[in-house]
Amino acid sequence: MRKNDKDAGGNRARIWKIASMAFLVAAIVCTVVACAGKAKQEDAEDQYESLAEQTTKVVLEETPEPSVESSEGSEASEEEPEEEVDPLKALEDMGIPVPEKQVDFDNLQETVNKDIYAWIYIPDTAVDYPILQHPTDNTYYLNYNLDGSRGYPGCIYTEDYNAKDFTDPVTVVYGHNMKDGSMFAGLHKYADSEYMESHPYVYIYTPDSLLVYEIFTAHETTDEHILYAHNWFEEKRVFEQYIDEVRDARIMGSVLREDVEVDGDGRILTLSTCISTKPNNRFVVQGVLLNASEE
């Protein structure tokens, strides 16, 4: 064998060894990064689970009967003071079950994340999370966790186009469709009409109230921005037209409850998540507010 051939063979062997080492190092780095990302995701999910457990349970107490003071020689006033309406009792009177749950928002904002402003809960599902809204970046919580770390699972969040008191005609809440079933992955179960019938209520806790929404539809939609596409629903006719659209059984994969009343005076909660096989589409679950306060 000629010397040049030996040198060429040796060079190829060295190049192959270097390439193999580089590939091995890259594989190790990728594995470490993937493991770190997985560990971070698990830590974030553990935090959510812990927070959900900390939403302490309470027992509803009966509202005491108002007393009427009287003294000897004088008659009680004919005008009785107005009874304060217990909002939780009012829900029970409507036949709506009230979860034994309360949320300490002061503690959450002080110790976990100041952007937490509400809590979403759907009984007998994995949906039991704080809702956040970033003051300047509407996509922040799509990519960042409660502790500010980047990555999955992110947070359940709204954009600043929506008021935090849920008084807009349509409030859109976003969450990832996680493979392990956490966050908003469970929304896809509402594609089954029987599941919708057995899980009809969404509970939104705020520092001032408990809002209850009854789910009336679940369906696929495009990835258009719902609020932007309908001019923020500033006109009632636009809102009414939108209601007609979402109640149209012909839209993609629609499941609809005809018995739930929705009109132009209502308020709709829209829960939106991705579809793993259709990156340009979204799956939404929508409910109408049952206990709107009179204004």
N, C-alpha and C positions, 0 to 999 in steps of 0.2 A: 504493500500500500504506500502510495506516495505521501510525503510529509504534508503537502497541502491538504490532502484528503483527511489525514489525521487531525490537522488543525481545525479544519471545517467541522469535522465530527465532534471535536472537543468543544468548539464554540456553540454548536447546536445543543449539546448536552448541558452546557452552562446556562444557555438561554432558557432551556426547558426547565431547569432547576429554579432559576430566578422567577420564571412565569408561574411555576407551581407554588413557590413560596408566596408570591404576591397574591395568587388566588386564595391560598390558605389563610393568609393574613386578612384579606378582604372578607372571606367567609366568617372568620372569627369576629371581626368588627361588626359585620351585619348581624351575627347571632347575638352579640352583646347588646347592640342597639335595640334589636327586636325584643330581647328579654327585658331590657330597661324600660322600653315602651310598654310592654305587657304588665310589668310590675307597677308602673305609674298608673296605668288604666285600672288595675285591680285596687290600688290604693284609693283612687278617686271614687270607685264604686263602693268600696268599704266605707268611705266617708259619707256617701249618700245614705247607705243603709243605716249607719249609726245615727245620722241626723233624723231619719224617719222614725227610728226607735225613740228618739228623744222628744218627739211631738207627743207630749204626755196625754194620757187619757183622762177625761173628766166625766163625771156623772151629772146629768141634768137635774137641777133642783126645781121643785115646784115653786112657782111664783107665789109669795104669800098674799093672802087676801088683804086689800087695803082696809085699814081701820078708820073708823069715824069717831073722833073725840067728842065727848059731850060732858056737861057739868050739870049739877043739880040746879033746877030752876031755869035751865036754858035748853033749847031744842037743837039737835044737830042740824047743821046747815043742809038745806035741801039740795044744794049743788055738791055732788060727789066729785072728788078729784079724778081726773082722767087716769085710767089704768095704763101703765107703761106696757107696751107690746113687747113681749119676749120674742126676738126674731127666731130663736131656735124652736120655741114652742109653736110659733106660727108655721114653721116648716113641717113640724109634726102634724099640725092640724090639716095641712095640705096632703098628708099621706106620704111625705118624703122622709125617709129614714135619715137621722142625723148621726154621723159618726162620733164616737166618743174620742175626740181628738182636739187638741189645741196647739197653737204654734207660738213660741216665744220669739217674736220678731226682733225685739231689742237685743236679745242674746245672740241671735243669728247674725245681725248686722254688726255687732261689736266684736264677736269672736270668730266669725266664719268669713263673711263677705258683706261689705256695706251695700252692695248692689242688689241684695235679696230684698224683694218688696212684696212677694206673695208666695203662696204654696198651692200646688195642684195635687189633688188626690182622687183616684178612682178606686173605690173599694174592690177587693179581690183581684187586683192587678198589680203589676210592678210600678205603676205610675203613682209615685209618692215622693215628690221632689220640690225643692224651692224653685221659684221663678225669679230670674234676674233680668235686669236691663242696664246695659252699659251707658254711661252718660254721653259718650262721644263716638263710639265705634259700634255700629249696629251688627257687625259680624264677629265681634270679639269673642262672645261666648259660644260661637260655633266651633272655635278652635282652642279655647282655653277653659281650664277647669276652675273649680271653686277657689283653689289656692293660688291661681295665677300661672300654674304650669301649663305648657302647651301640649296639646294632644287630646286623644279620646279619653273619656266619653264626652267632654265638653259640658255644657250646662243646658238646662231648659230655660228659654229666654224669649223676650219680646224685643221689638225694635222701638226706638223712641217716637215712631209715628203713632204709636198707641199710648194713650194715657194709662197711668198706673192704677187708676180707680175703676177700670173696666167699664167706663161709660160710653165708649165708642160703639157705633153700630156693629162693627166687626173688630174683634181683637184676635190677632194671630199669634199663637204660641208655637215655637219651633223646638225640635229635639231630634237627636240622631237616631237612626234605625240601627241599633247595635246588634251584632250577631248573637250575643249571649242573652238577648231578650230584654235588656235593661233600657232605660231612657224611654223613647217613644216607639220602640220596636213592637210593643204589644198592641199598638193602634191597629196593626194589620188584622188583628183578630176580629175587628168590627166589620170586616168584609163578609162575615157570617151573620145573617139576620137574627139567628137564635142567640148568638153571643151579645148582640146589641140589645136585645130584649132583656137579657139577664144582667146586663151592666149598663143601665140607662143614664146614670147620673155622674156628672163631673163636679167636684167640690173645689172651689177656689177660696182659700183663706187669705184675707188681707189683715192688716193691723186693726181695721175698723169693722170688718164684717165677714160673714160667710155667704158666698154666692154659690147658688146651685144651678147648674145647667142640665137640661135634659137633651140627650143626644137624639138627633132626628135624621142624620144622614152620615154616610161614610162612602168615599169614592176617590178614584184617581182623578188627578187634574194635571195640567201642564205646570211647568216651573215658573209661570208668570208671577210677578209680585201682585198678590191679591189686592192690597190696598192701593198701590200705584195704578194698577190697571183699571180701577173703578173710581179714580179721582178721590180717594180717601173716603168715599161714601158721604161726601158733603151734601149731596142732594138726596132727598128721601126717595124720589122716583128711581134713582140709580140703585139704591139699596133694595127697593121692592123688586126691581128687575133682576137683581142678583139672586134674591130669594127664589124667584121663579126658576132661575137657571139651575141652582143647586138642588131644587126639588124635582127637576126633570129627570125621570127615571132612565132616560136614554143616555145620560152621560156615563163615562167609562166606569164599569164595575160598580155602579151605584147601588147602595143598600139604603132604603128609605122607609121611615116610619110615617105613614100617612096620618096617624092619630095624634101626632104632636103638632100643635098649632104654632105657626111662625108667621108673623106679619111685619109690616113696615115700622111698627112701633117697638119691635123687639130688639134684643141685643144678642149677637151671635158670638160664640167662642169657637175659634177654628184651631184645631191641633194639627200641625203639619209635620210630616217626616218624609224621608226619602224612600224610594223603591229600589232595592238592590239591583234588580234586573233591568230597570228603566231609569237611567241617570237623569234624563230630561223630564221626568214626571215626578209628581208628589202624591202621597196618600194623605187625605185629610179626613178628620172626624169633626163634625160640627154639632154644637148643641145650642139651645136657646135658653136664655136666662129666665128662671121661674120666679125669682123673688126680687125683681127690680123695685127699688124704693120709689115712692111717689115723689115727684119733684114739683 
